[in-house]
Amino acid sequence: MAMATETVMKRTKTAEGTSNPLSIDNFFAEEQFERIRELMYPKRAEAGTYLFWEGEPTGKLYYIRSGKVKLRKSTEEGKDFILSILQAGDMLCEPEDGMRAVHSFSAEVIEDAELGVIQWSDLEILLYRHGDFAVRFMNWMALMHRVTESKFRDLLLFGKPGALASTLIRLANSYGVMGADGIKIGIKLTNAELADFIGTTRESVNRMLNGLRDEGTIDIRQGRIVILNLNALKTMCQCPACPGCPKEVCRI
């Protein structure tokens, strides 16, 4: 993936003080990303509101300046899945492809957010006019697809324990803070929310977390998970070694 050195070194800081290597501005030179900024209009969204619902028309992109946004997918049986939790620097993009013009998931604001909203039609003009910009944007979208593919791999191939281990690793890469005795996941999630990540029940997640705690793989302190043995989790989901699956891909 072709990225200028100075662009790779940039990192958007989250509220927890960790960096976000998937921040879309990492994929552009400063003058290129300024073209995106010029298209944005500001929007504030309070926690508990929705940017859009599954089935609503597409046509907008959302750049997250601050806050967090949870992406949810519902099945015909009424089961909810959590697809991702986006943070500062992330771009929420479901482009129009000429065949589908509605969102395939819902976007719930879970922490008061400051957003930059872009009309897809305006971005298309930018892509047509600037080939260098279009290539960088394509690189970013390709990485987003790799993230999604790697999630499906872990969910489908290694059972629920492997899927939970993969989810904990991704949370650590996205929101983890290294401490003296482990990696503290900075975002607080309930067992029900963890269950929605891997398509199981809250009771199953509770049993699996207790098992990991008894083995000394994790600990739970003040409602937050601390990973004590990252290698044990990697073994459970047969986590490929870098560079086969870099941290930029292994994210929630």
C-alpha positions, 0 to 999 in steps of 0.5 A: 500500500503506497503511503508517504512516510510523513502520512504513515507517521500521523496518528489520530488520538482517541479519548483514551490517549491511544492512537488510531492507525486506521484514521483515514488521514493516515492514507493521504498527504496533508494537502490531499486530506484538506480536499476532504475537509473542504467538503465537510459540513459539521454535525453534532450527535448526542449519545443514544441517537442514530446517524441512520438506520438500516434500510435508510437511503445512503448518500453521505459519509461521516468523518468522526472528529470525536466520540464513538459510533457503534455499527449494528446489523439486524437479522430477520429473526430480530437478532442484533449483531455489533459489526464495529465501534468507530472512533476519532479519525474513522470514516463511516462510508457505505458507498453507492454502488449502482445496485443498492441505495440503502444502508445495510446496517445502523449507526448508533452514537454511543459517545457524544460525537463531533462529525464532518459530513460529506455528500457522496456525490461531492466526493465522487467529483473529487475522485474523478478530478484527482487520480492521486487522491482516488488511489489513496482513497482506494487503498483505504477502502481496500484495507477496510475490506481486509478488516471485515474479511479477517473478522469473518474468518475468525467468527466462522473458523474457530468457534465461539471461544476463538471468536471471543478471543479474536474480539478481545485482541481487536479491542486491545489493538483498538482501545488497549492501554499497556500497563505494568501487568497487562493491556487494559481495554479502555472501552467498557462493554457489557457481556451482552455487547460482547455476545453481540459481537460474536453472535452468541448469548450473554450467558455463554460469554459470561462462562467463557470470560470466567474460564479465561479469568480462572486460567489467568488469561484475563482479569476484570477490574472495575468493569473493564477487561485487562488482558494478562496473556495475549499469546494465549488469546492468539493461540485460541483463534490461531492468530496469524503473525505479522505481517500476515495480519498487521494491527491495522487489520486486526481492529474492532 
